[in-house]
Amino acid sequence: MPTAMTASTANEGLEGIVVAQTTLSDVDGEAGRLVVRGRRIEELAGRVPFEEMARLLWEGLAPLAGQPADSSAAPSATDLARALGLARTAAYARVAPLLAAAAALPAIAALRLGLASLRPGTAAGAASPPDHLLATAAVPVFASAFARHRRGLPPLPPDPTLGHAADLLRMLRGEPASAAEVSALDAYLVTVAEHGMNASTFTARVVASTRAGVLPAVIAALCALEGPLHGGAPGPVLDMLDALAGPEDAGAWIAAELAAGRRLMGFGHRIYRVRDPRADVLKEQVAGLRQGAAAGIAHPRGTTRPGDDARPAPPPGEDAGAAMPGSLGARDPGSRLALAERVEREALAALATLRPGRRLDTNVEFYTAVLLDALRIDRDLFTSIFAAGRVAGWTAHVFEQERTSRLIRPQSEYVGPRPTPTPT
C-alpha cells in the first residue's frame, strides 16, 4: 500500500517538478537565458517580426489554413502574415454584438468574452480559420475594438495587408504607426510569446489535456492573467515611476517603500536568479523609440486613411506624441527612459543591501511598462497586449499537450481532520 506523503514533503507551487517535455523553450534561471526552439531570445526579439516567431513556435505542430491537416511543411512568415490578416478579419465579424456587454467589463474579462464568442465554423467566410490562427488574430482585434468603444470611438476593422503589430497599433489608435513603433511592438510580442511552464501556459495545457480544444484552453490561460502575480505587474511599474517628481527623487522614494515593507514592481522573478534576458531587449527598443522621437518620426500625424480617426496635426509646440482621448498619457521616451534607468540603478543597489543573500534583478515587466507607455498604450491594456504575444506560445503548447494523449491529473495531500475511529 503506498505511503501517504507527509506535510513536510509536499511541494507547494510544484517548484522543480517536471510536468511535461517540450521542444518549445528552455528557461535557464541561473544563467539568465531563454532559448526558443533552439534560438536565444536575443537572436529573435528586434530581429524578426511576430509572424516569424509564431511560425517558429507552430512549426511541425499546426498546419496553416489551407494546408492538409497532416502537413509538416512550415509556412513562411509571409504566408503566416497573410493568414493572420484574414483571421483578424474573420474575428472582427464577431465584434459588433459584443460591444455593449464588453463595455462594462475590465479589459482582460472583455477579451475572454470575445474569445468565448468564437467557435469553429462561426467566423465569417466560407471557411473558418484554424483555431490557433483565429485565437491569435482575435486577441488584438477584440482588445482594440473594446478599448476604442470604452473611449466612445468606433472600432476599426483590420487591414489584412498589414503585419500583426502594425495592424494592432492602427486598430488601437486610428492612425498608422511609424516603422520604429511597429518594430518596437513586434519586438515586445516576440519577447513574451513563449516562456516555459508559467502559470498561464500550464493552465492552457491542463485544459488541453481534457481535449477541450484550442479556444477553451486559451480562455483558461487568460483567466490565469487576472491575478497580479502573473501578467499584471507592468501597470504598477508605471505607478511607481509616476510617483517620482524626477530622477533625483528615486533613491529616497525606494528607501521609503522598502522600509514600509512594500514590493518594488519590476524586480525579482520566480525563475531568474540573475537579470531577465528580456529586460535588455526591451530597453534597447525604448532607446530606439527615443532616437525616433528625437528625429521627429515617432508619430506620423497627417497620414490617416479613410476610417481612421479624423484628428488634425498638432499645432507648433504641441506634443505630437500626445495620448489618445481617454488615455492615461505617454511620456517622452527619452525622459521616461532616463527616469527608468535611474530607478533601476537605485533599486538594484537598495535591494542588494537589504537582501544580500538573495539577488533580485530587473525583470521583463520593468521595461515592458516603459515601452508600452512610449507606444501610447493605456496601462489597463497592458495585460491584453501581453496576451497578444503569449497566445502564440499558448496555442503551441496546446498542440504539444494534445499529442501526449494524457489527462493532467496530479494528486493532492489531505492534511485535514480524520474521522473519529469507530469504537470496537
C-alpha positions as semicolon CSV with decimal commas, in nm:
position;residue;x (nm);y (nm);z (nm)
1;M;0,000;0,000;0,000
2;P;0,152;0,336;-0,097
3;T;0,272;0,556;0,185
4;A;0,094;0,892;0,212
5;M;0,307;1,199;0,153
6;T;0,388;1,381;0,472
7;A;0,324;1,752;0,510
8;S;0,699;1,820;0,513
9;T;0,744;1,669;0,165
10;A;0,456;1,849;-0,004
11;N;0,579;2,070;-0,288
12;E;0,380;2,390;-0,283
13;G;0,381;2,563;-0,620
14;L;0,521;2,249;-0,792
15;E;0,868;2,401;-0,755
16;G;1,116;2,195;-0,957
17;I;0,855;1,942;-1,067
18;V;0,871;1,849;-1,437
19;V;0,515;1,821;-1,570
20;A;0,585;1,793;-1,942
21;Q;0,856;1,751;-2,200
22;T;0,865;2,030;-2,457
23;T;1,052;2,132;-2,769
24;L;0,930;2,491;-2,744
25;S;1,151;2,674;-2,494
26;D;1,411;2,639;-2,224
27;V;1,429;2,889;-1,938
28;D;1,760;2,879;-1,753
29;G;1,706;3,093;-1,447
30;E;2,057;3,053;-1,307
31;A;2,227;3,163;-1,629
32;G;1,964;3,420;-1,727
33;R;1,899;3,254;-2,060
34;L;1,580;3,200;-2,263
35;V;1,600;2,968;-2,565
36;V;1,304;2,930;-2,803
37;R;1,320;2,642;-3,049
38;G;1,698;2,637;-3,021
39;R;1,749;3,012;-3,060
40;R;1,831;3,262;-2,787
41;I;1,566;3,528;-2,738
42;E;1,824;3,797;-2,819
43;E;1,855;3,647;-3,169
44;L;1,480;3,681;-3,226
45;A;1,340;3,987;-3,050
46;G;1,405;4,302;-3,250
47;R;1,527;4,096;-3,544
48;V;1,223;3,901;-3,665
49;P;0,854;4,000;-3,677
50;F;0,590;3,836;-3,460
51;E;0,475;3,627;-3,757
52;E;0,816;3,460;-3,776
53;M;0,809;3,387;-3,403
54;A;0,463;3,231;-3,436
55;R;0,579;3,029;-3,737
56;L;0,876;2,905;-3,536
57;L;0,655;2,801;-3,243
58;W;0,393;2,628;-3,458
59;E;0,640;2,456;-3,691
60;G;0,562;2,086;-3,709
61;L;0,270;2,120;-3,468
62;A;-0,006;2,308;-3,650
63;P;-0,091;2,347;-4,020
64;L;-0,165;2,681;-4,177
65;A;-0,511;2,747;-4,323
66;G;-0,543;2,559;-4,650
67;Q;-0,269;2,308;-4,567
68;P;-0,353;1,940;-4,525
69;A;-0,411;1,850;-4,162
70;D;-0,118;1,607;-4,172
71;S;0,118;1,855;-4,335
72;S;0,450;1,902;-4,159
73;A;0,573;2,170;-4,401
74;A;0,610;2,502;-4,224
75;P;0,462;2,810;-4,392
76;S;0,680;3,113;-4,448
77;A;0,641;3,420;-4,229
78;T;0,484;3,593;-4,531
79;D;0,227;3,315;-4,569
80;L;0,151;3,336;-4,200
81;A;0,115;3,715;-4,210
82;R;-0,142;3,677;-4,487
83;A;-0,331;3,406;-4,297
84;L;-0,332;3,609;-3,974
85;G;-0,463;3,910;-4,165
86;L;-0,756;3,707;-4,296
87;A;-0,814;3,562;-3,949
88;R;-0,827;3,912;-3,798
89;T;-1,097;3,998;-4,049
90;A;-1,287;3,684;-3,952
91;A;-1,264;3,767;-3,581
92;Y;-1,384;4,123;-3,641
93;A;-1,717;3,985;-3,765
94;R;-1,794;3,895;-3,402
95;V;-1,718;4,240;-3,257
96;A;-2,041;4,438;-3,302
97;P;-2,276;4,212;-3,098
98;L;-2,032;4,215;-2,805
99;L;-1,962;4,587;-2,768
100;A;-2,237;4,667;-2,516
101;A;-2,154;4,377;-2,286
102;A;-1,778;4,431;-2,313
103;A;-1,808;4,798;-2,217
104;A;-1,895;4,707;-1,859
105;L;-1,605;4,465;-1,815
106;P;-1,237;4,510;-1,733
107;A;-1,014;4,475;-2,039
108;I;-0,898;4,118;-1,977
109;A;-1,251;3,999;-1,892
110;A;-1,381;4,161;-2,211
111;L;-1,111;3,979;-2,402
112;R;-1,230;3,648;-2,260
113;L;-1,583;3,737;-2,364
114;G;-1,464;3,792;-2,720
115;L;-1,273;3,464;-2,732
116;A;-1,573;3,280;-2,586
117;S;-1,785;3,401;-2,878
118;L;-1,561;3,217;-3,123
119;R;-1,634;2,861;-3,209
120;P;-1,519;2,654;-3,506
121;G;-1,726;2,748;-3,810
122;T;-1,876;3,064;-3,655
123;A;-1,629;3,310;-3,807
124;A;-1,716;3,499;-4,123
125;G;-1,634;3,346;-4,459
126;A;-1,685;3,014;-4,624
127;A;-1,408;2,851;-4,424
128;S;-1,325;2,940;-4,067
129;P;-0,952;2,985;-3,995
130;P;-0,789;2,713;-3,784
131;D;-0,849;2,777;-3,417
132;H;-0,488;2,868;-3,332
133;L;-0,485;3,133;-3,606
134;L;-0,829;3,259;-3,504
135;A;-0,731;3,287;-3,137
136;T;-0,405;3,465;-3,219
137;A;-0,578;3,704;-3,458
138;A;-0,874;3,769;-3,228
139;V;-0,677;3,896;-2,927
140;P;-0,563;4,226;-3,087
141;V;-0,895;4,267;-3,270
142;F;-1,108;4,238;-2,957
143;A;-0,864;4,425;-2,733
144;S;-0,850;4,727;-2,964
145;A;-1,220;4,728;-3,055
146;F;-1,337;4,713;-2,693
147;A;-1,081;4,974;-2,583
148;R;-1,198;5,219;-2,851
149;H;-1,562;5,158;-2,764
150;R;-1,492;5,241;-2,399
151;R;-1,348;5,574;-2,515
152;G;-1,654;5,647;-2,728
153;L;-1,477;5,573;-3,055
154;P;-1,594;5,328;-3,321
155;P;-1,397;5,006;-3,359
156;L;-1,183;4,984;-3,670
157;P;-1,185;4,681;-3,900
158;P;-0,849;4,512;-3,951
159;D;-0,630;4,580;-4,250
160;P;-0,525;4,230;-4,360
161;T;-0,242;4,372;-4,573
162;L;-0,056;4,495;-4,264
163;G;0,164;4,299;-4,031
164;H;0,020;4,189;-3,700
165;A;0,196;4,453;-3,486
166;A;0,128;4,734;-3,733
167;D;-0,241;4,649;-3,752
168;L;-0,274;4,622;-3,374
169;L;-0,140;4,976;-3,329
170;R;-0,355;5,110;-3,615
171;M;-0,672;4,950;-3,475
172;L;-0,598;5,098;-3,133
173;R;-0,509;5,449;-3,248
174;G;-0,697;5,502;-3,571
175;E;-0,380;5,607;-3,748
176;P;-0,075;5,429;-3,890
177;A;0,221;5,373;-3,662
178;S;0,577;5,461;-3,757
179;A;0,825;5,194;-3,858
180;A;1,009;5,243;-3,527
181;E;0,689;5,189;-3,328
182;V;0,594;4,879;-3,526
183;S;0,942;4,739;-3,476
184;A;0,922;4,806;-3,102
185;L;0,585;4,634;-3,062
186;D;0,699;4,344;-3,280
187;A;1,000;4,302;-3,051
188;Y;0,777;4,303;-2,744
189;L;0,534;4,045;-2,887
190;V;0,828;3,821;-2,980
191;T;0,988;3,866;-2,637
192;V;0,680;3,749;-2,447
193;A;0,547;3,489;-2,692
194;E;0,688;3,189;-2,509
195;H;0,839;3,137;-2,165
196;G;0,832;2,782;-2,040
197;M;0,578;2,638;-1,799
198;N;0,447;2,962;-1,649
199;A;0,108;2,980;-1,478
200;S;-0,100;3,066;-1,785
201;T;0,079;2,813;-2,008
202;F;0,034;2,538;-1,750
203;T;-0,333;2,632;-1,726
204;A;-0,367;2,605;-2,103
205;R;-0,202;2,263;-2,101
206;V;-0,427;2,135;-1,821
207;V;-0,735;2,234;-2,018
208;A;-0,584;2,098;-2,342
209;S;-0,526;1,764;-2,171
210;T;-0,905;1,726;-2,134
211;R;-0,939;1,758;-2,515
212;A;-1,138;2,080;-2,476
213;G;-0,959;2,231;-2,777
214;V;-0,758;2,541;-2,854
215;L;-1,010;2,816;-2,782
216;P;-1,118;2,695;-2,433
217;A;-0,752;2,643;-2,342
218;V;-0,667;3,000;-2,446
219;I;-0,963;3,138;-2,250
220;A;-0,846;2,947;-1,942
221;A;-0,495;3,087;-1,989
222;L;-0,644;3,437;-1,998
223;C;-0,807;3,367;-1,662
224;A;-0,463;3,298;-1,517
225;L;-0,360;3,652;-1,615
226;E;-0,624;3,804;-1,389
227;G;-0,401;3,783;-1,083
228;P;-0,126;4,037;-1,015
229;L;0,144;3,770;-0,981
230;H;0,135;3,678;-1,350
231;G;0,093;3,933;-1,628
232;G;-0,022;4,219;-1,409
233;A;0,297;4,396;-1,299
234;P;0,380;4,641;-1,584
235;G;0,098;4,879;-1,490
236;P;0,217;4,917;-1,129
237;V;0,568;4,984;-1,262
238;L;0,428;5,298;-1,424
239;D;0,254;5,386;-1,099
240;M;0,594;5,370;-0,933
241;L;0,753;5,595;-1,197
242;D;0,459;5,836;-1,178
243;A;0,515;5,876;-0,804
244;L;0,852;6,037;-0,868
245;A;0,887;6,405;-0,950
246;G;1,221;6,336;-1,118
247;P;1,526;6,107;-1,121
248;E;1,671;6,279;-0,815
249;D;1,378;6,151;-0,603
250;A;1,439;5,784;-0,688
251;G;1,674;5,691;-0,403
252;A;1,465;5,837;-0,120
253;W;1,138;5,703;-0,260
254;I;1,277;5,350;-0,299
255;A;1,420;5,355;0,052
256;A;1,083;5,461;0,193
257;E;0,899;5,187;0,001
258;L;1,134;4,916;0,122
259;A;1,123;5,047;0,479
260;A;0,745;5,018;0,466
261;G;0,776;4,656;0,352
262;R;0,634;4,720;0,006
263;R;0,748;4,536;-0,305
264;L;0,929;4,715;-0,588
265;M;0,745;4,619;-0,905
266;G;0,962;4,507;-1,196
267;F;1,234;4,347;-0,982
268;G;1,277;3,982;-0,896
269;H;1,143;3,677;-1,079
270;R;1,021;3,333;-0,980
271;I;1,269;3,164;-1,216
272;Y;1,552;3,406;-1,293
273;R;1,820;3,442;-1,025
274;V;2,005;3,690;-1,243
275;R;1,891;3,961;-1,482
276;D;1,594;3,865;-1,702
277;P;1,738;3,847;-2,056
278;R;1,422;4,001;-2,196
279;A;1,471;4,323;-1,998
280;D;1,766;4,442;-2,204
281;V;1,591;4,351;-2,530
282;L;1,304;4,585;-2,442
283;K;1,533;4,854;-2,302
284;E;1,704;4,861;-2,642
285;Q;1,368;4,911;-2,812
286;V;1,282;5,205;-2,586
287;A;1,616;5,360;-2,679
288;G;1,522;5,316;-3,045
289;L;1,192;5,494;-2,987
290;R;1,379;5,775;-2,814
291;Q;1,601;5,818;-3,120
292;G;1,296;5,813;-3,349
293;A;1,123;6,076;-3,138
294;A;1,432;6,296;-3,147
295;A;1,429;6,270;-3,525
296;G;1,061;6,370;-3,532
297;I;0,934;6,046;-3,687
298;A;0,775;5,864;-3,393
299;H;0,416;5,973;-3,451
300;P;0,341;6,046;-3,818
301;R;0,028;6,259;-3,789
302;G;-0,145;6,370;-4,105
303;T;-0,116;6,023;-4,263
304;T;-0,462;5,897;-4,181
305;R;-0,672;5,697;-4,422
306;P;-1,047;5,656;-4,468
307;G;-1,194;5,513;-4,148
308;D;-0,914;5,641;-3,927
309;D;-0,971;5,896;-3,652
310;A;-1,001;6,240;-3,809
311;R;-0,764;6,437;-3,591
312;P;-0,561;6,724;-3,735
313;A;-0,188;6,754;-3,695
314;P;-0,099;6,928;-3,366
315;P;-0,013;7,295;-3,376
316;P;0,352;7,401;-3,343
317;G;0,482;7,343;-2,993
318;E;0,224;7,078;-2,906
319;D;0,345;6,728;-2,833
320;A;0,296;6,522;-3,148
321;G;0,302;6,207;-2,937
322;A;0,016;6,312;-2,710
323;A;-0,202;6,028;-2,595
324;M;-0,540;5,943;-2,741
325;P;-0,855;6,080;-2,579
326;G;-0,912;5,896;-2,255
327;S;-0,554;5,770;-2,236
328;L;-0,356;5,799;-1,917
329;G;-0,088;5,966;-2,127
330;A;0,250;5,868;-2,255
331;R;0,579;6,029;-2,159
332;D;0,857;6,138;-2,388
333;P;1,059;5,818;-2,445
334;G;1,387;5,996;-2,370
335;S;1,297;6,140;-2,031
336;R;1,099;5,830;-1,937
337;L;1,393;5,604;-2,016
338;A;1,632;5,826;-1,818
339;L;1,399;5,809;-1,518
340;A;1,363;5,431;-1,551
341;E;1,740;5,384;-1,570
342;R;1,789;5,591;-1,253
343;V;1,517;5,397;-1,070
344;E;1,671;5,070;-1,184
345;R;2,017;5,164;-1,054
346;E;1,883;5,284;-0,720
347;A;1,652;4,985;-0,678
348;L;1,919;4,726;-0,753
349;A;2,160;4,891;-0,508
350;A;1,895;4,911;-0,235
351;L;1,780;4,551;-0,286
352;A;2,139;4,424;-0,276
353;T;2,190;4,598;0,057
354;L;1,858;4,488;0,203
355;R;1,879;4,124;0,092
356;P;2,246;4,041;0,032
357;G;2,180;3,669;0,017
358;R;1,908;3,689;-0,246
359;R;1,962;3,853;-0,583
360;L;1,657;4,045;-0,705
361;D;1,731;4,174;-1,053
362;T;1,537;4,356;-1,323
363;N;1,264;4,151;-1,490
364;V;1,083;4,187;-1,822
365;E;0,794;4,383;-1,673
366;F;1,006;4,685;-1,581
367;Y;1,096;4,786;-1,936
368;T;0,768;4,647;-2,070
369;A;0,597;4,929;-1,884
370;V;0,828;5,193;-2,028
371;L;0,798;5,053;-2,381
372;L;0,419;5,019;-2,391
373;D;0,381;5,362;-2,235
374;A;0,605;5,508;-2,506
375;L;0,379;5,343;-2,764
376;R;0,084;5,536;-2,613
377;I;-0,094;5,220;-2,498
378;D;-0,315;5,267;-2,192
379;R;-0,187;5,075;-1,892
380;D;-0,521;4,899;-1,843
381;L;-0,448;4,728;-2,177
382;F;-0,100;4,607;-2,086
383;T;-0,217;4,258;-1,990
384;S;-0,419;4,228;-2,311
385;I;-0,115;4,327;-2,519
386;F;0,088;4,069;-2,328
387;A;-0,175;3,812;-2,425
388;A;-0,146;3,918;-2,789
389;G;0,210;3,790;-2,784
390;R;0,178;3,496;-2,544
391;V;-0,117;3,342;-2,732
392;A;0,129;3,206;-2,991
393;G;0,305;3,014;-2,716
394;W;-0,017;2,901;-2,553
395;T;-0,150;2,753;-2,875
396;A;0,179;2,578;-2,948
397;H;0,166;2,420;-2,602
398;V;-0,192;2,311;-2,663
399;F;-0,088;2,117;-2,973
400;E;0,210;1,970;-2,792
401;Q;-0,007;1,862;-2,498
402;E;-0,271;1,707;-2,722
403;R;-0,003;1,479;-2,866
404;T;0,056;1,316;-2,527
405;S;-0,299;1,174;-2,500
406;R;-0,271;1,201;-2,124
407;L;-0,501;1,384;-1,885
408;I;-0,309;1,602;-1,639
409;R;-0,425;1,476;-1,300
410;P;-0,185;1,542;-1,011
411;Q;-0,253;1,425;-0,659
412;S;-0,318;1,634;-0,352
413;E;-0,222;1,557;0,003
414;Y;-0,506;1,562;0,253
415;V;-0,399;1,731;0,579
416;G;-0,746;1,792;0,725
417;P;-0,920;1,620;1,017
418;R;-0,970;1,246;1,009
419;P;-1,294;1,065;1,101
420;T;-1,320;0,963;1,462
421;P;-1,230;0,593;1,486
422;T;-1,533;0,374;1,539
423;P;-1,520;0,203;1,881
424;T;-1,468;-0,170;1,857
